Amino acid sequence: MTPILKQAIALLIGTSAGLLAYRVGMPLPWMLGPMIANTVVAVMHGPILAPIKLRPIVIPVIGVMLGSSITAEILQQLDEWTLTLVVMVPFLATAALGSYTIYRRIGKYDAVTAYFSSMPGGLAEMLLIGGANGGIERRIALAHASRVLLVVTFVGLFYGIVLGVQSGAAGAKAWVGLGALSIADWVWLGGCVVLGVPLGRLVRLPAPLMLGPMLVSAAAHLLHLVEVPPPSLLVIGAQIVLGSVIGCRFVGATAREVAQDLKLGMASSIVMLVVAVLFSVVTWQLTGTPLSQVFLAYSPGGLTEMSLLALALGQDVAYVSVMHILRILMVIVAAPFVFGRRGIKS
């Protein structure tokens, strides 16, 4: 079976699972459905492969959509977020220490692999830095993939089942058809991608494929150059690809590896989520920011995934996105520094 056919099967599974998740009212159905379904098929060694080449094409679409939700009223609250950021520092240190203990003491990982597996930062960044310092790249990748999978799934289901928040919650965008956009709208939204991606890379933003278009899109919408978000079909397609790629990260791993990493990932995720809840309560009490919003900002999932959850659940996208951007930047800067200072060896 050719790689292209395997990728097509993964996308077919993702589309079917997304439709089913949408029918049953799951929050963020077009990403969670494909993610869960492809993970199951990957663990069962089904004939799937991540459509990885589509990822850099669809991620900017997500960025443009998220940027369209940022308003002038939201930006006026920037000075109110300082305390949230201050509390984030001890939160990250506590969450990383708890996760490191699990990978090192229970998982028996070598110190370097355990260290970079436990960092609540981006998968790609921790994989590159950890591998360069002698960590086992496959284990680091699976650790972060399982964390994103478990955190996004838990948070999405928790908001939907426990809090009763559905994907059509207030704050989510209404359906935007392909015909709803004028030629000028298409030009402006396309320009957000064309300008945003190289801008994100030029200033070395984390996740430049998403953040660059997101910032340009926010500027274009704030200046009223364009008033509409990307068409809903494109956004749905982007989420299906993103969810399928996450689920397919487990392709090629043995059943024993997957079981071990999922167990450790679950334990690590539970520790991080418990710590996130505790620090969210502290921030809520100090700032008055809604607890549900702070919890999304502190939840150690992926930047793109948590931003999408914020949009789907009617939370402040700018607040959640900014906090996750700063979280990743803190970890990228601090993790290698602490690693060197502590002299961690395998």
C-alpha positions, -999 to 999 in steps of 0.1 A, spaced: 0 0 0 15 33 -10 21 62 15 -4 84 -3 -31 57 0 -23 53 37 -26 91 42 -59 91 23 -72 63 46 -62 84 77 -81 114 63 -111 92 55 -111 79 90 -107 114 104 -135 128 83 -159 100 93 -149 103 130 -153 141 129 -188 137 114 -197 112 141 -183 134 168 -202 164 155 -235 144 154 -231 134 191 -223 170 201 -186 165 211 -167 198 217 -143 205 189 -156 175 170 -136 180 138 -103 177 156 -111 154 186 -129 129 165 -101 124 139 -75 125 167 -91 97 188 -101 75 158 -66 76 142 -49 69 175 -70 38 179 -62 26 144 -25 34 148 -24 14 180 -40 -15 162 -14 -12 134 -39 -2 108 -27 10 73 -26 47 80 1 74 77 1 110 89 -7 135 61 22 155 73 27 175 41 -8 190 45 -1 203 79 19 234 69 -9 241 44 -38 240 69 -22 254 100 -22 290 86 -60 286 80 -64 280 117 -42 310 124 -63 333 102 -95 320 118 -82 326 154 -69 361 144 -104 370 132 -118 365 167 -95 391 183 -112 424 190 -102 458 202 -120 452 235 -99 421 241 -67 440 235 -77 466 261 -74 439 287 -37 431 281 -25 449 312 -49 428 333 -31 396 322 2 403 340 -7 385 372 -17 354 352 17 354 336 35 358 370 16 328 384 25 308 354 62 307 363 57 285 395 30 266 377 54 255 350 81 246 374 57 225 396 41 208 366 75 199 350 89 186 383 59 164 389 60 151 353 98 145 355 94 124 386 69 101 368 91 96 337 123 92 358 112 72 388 82 52 374 91 50 337 128 45 344 137 68 316 173 81 315 176 116 330 179 135 297 149 118 281 128 121 312 137 158 315 127 168 280 97 145 280 84 163 310 87 199 298 53 215 291 66 231 259 62 224 221 67 189 208 90 200 179 112 223 201 116 197 230 123 170 205 151 190 188 167 202 220 163 169 238 177 149 208 207 173 205 215 167 242 214 129 240 178 121 248 159 93 230 139 112 204 112 86 199 103 85 236 103 123 238 80 125 208 56 99 221 56 116 255 46 149 241 22 134 216 4 114 243 3 146 265 -14 166 238 -38 138 229 -48 132 265 -50 168 277 -70 180 246 -94 150 249 -99 154 286 -104 191 285 -128 189 256 -148 162 271 -148 178 306 -162 210 292 -188 192 271 -199 165 295 -194 180 330 -199 217 322 -224 212 294 -205 235 270 -210 225 234 -190 234 202 -217 258 193 -213 279 224 -215 316 224 -183 331 210 -179 305 183 -183 318 148 -214 311 128 -213 291 96 -195 310 69 -202 296 34 -178 298 5 -201 322 -13 -202 346 17 -168 360 8 -163 387 -18 -132 387 -40 -117 413 -18 -123 391 13 -105 362 -4 -76 385 -13 -72 399 23 -75 365 40 -50 350 15 -27 379 21 -28 371 59 -13 337 50 12 350 24 25 377 47 19 360 80 40 328 75 73 345 65 67 372 92 63 344 119 96 328 107 114 362 104 107 371 140 111 335 152 78 331 168 69 297 183 46 279 159 52 305 131 28 288 107 -1 296 130 10 327 149 22 347 119 -11 345 100 -30 349 133 -12 382 141 -17 395 105 -53 384 105 -59 401 138 -45 434 125 -65 431 93 -98 425 112 -90 452 138 -84 477 110 -117 465 93 -99 456 61 -118 424 62 -148 415 84 -152 378 79 -133 347 90 -122 319 66 -150 298 52 -162 271 76 -154 242 52 -118 252 51 -116 255 88 -132 220 93 -108 205 67 -79 221 86 -90 206 119 -95 171 103 -60 172 90 -46 184 124 -64 158 144 -54 130 120 -17 141 122 -18 140 160 -34 105 160 -10 91 135 20 101 156 16 66 172 21 48 139 51 25 139 53 22 177 50 -13 191 20 -21 212 42 -23 243 57 11 236 23 27 230 9 11 262 39 23 282 39 58 269 2 62 272 3 50 308 31 74 316 15 101 295 -17 97 314 0 99 348 20 129 337 -11 146 322 -31 140 354 -3 156 375 -1 186 351 -39 190 350 -42 188 388 -14 214 391 -31 235 365 -64 234 384 -47 245 416 -28 274 401 -59 283 381 -79 287 413 -51 309 427 -51 331 396 -89 332 396 -89 344 432 -62 370 425 -75 384 393 -112 376 390 -106 361 356 -132 333 350 -118 299 362 -128 282 330 -107 306 310 -77 304 333 -78 266 332 -77 266 294 -47 290 295 -28 268 319 -38 234 305 -6 219 290 -20 210 256 -7 222 222 -9 259 213 -31 254 183 -53 228 199 -60 248 231 -66 280 210 -92 260 190 -108 248 222 -110 283 235 -128 294 204 -151 264 203 -160 268 240 -167 305 238 -137 316 258 -113 345 252 -91 333 224 -66 361 227 -61 355 264 -56 317 260 -34 320 229 -11 347 244 -7 326 276 2 295 256 26 315 234 44 328 265 44 293 281 62 279 251 87 307 250 94 303 287 100 266 284 121 270 252 144 295 270 144 280 305 146 243 297 181 243 281 193 268 307 182 247 337 194 216 319 229 230 317 229 245 352 217 213 368 242 192 349 216 166 340 232 134 326 218 102 313 
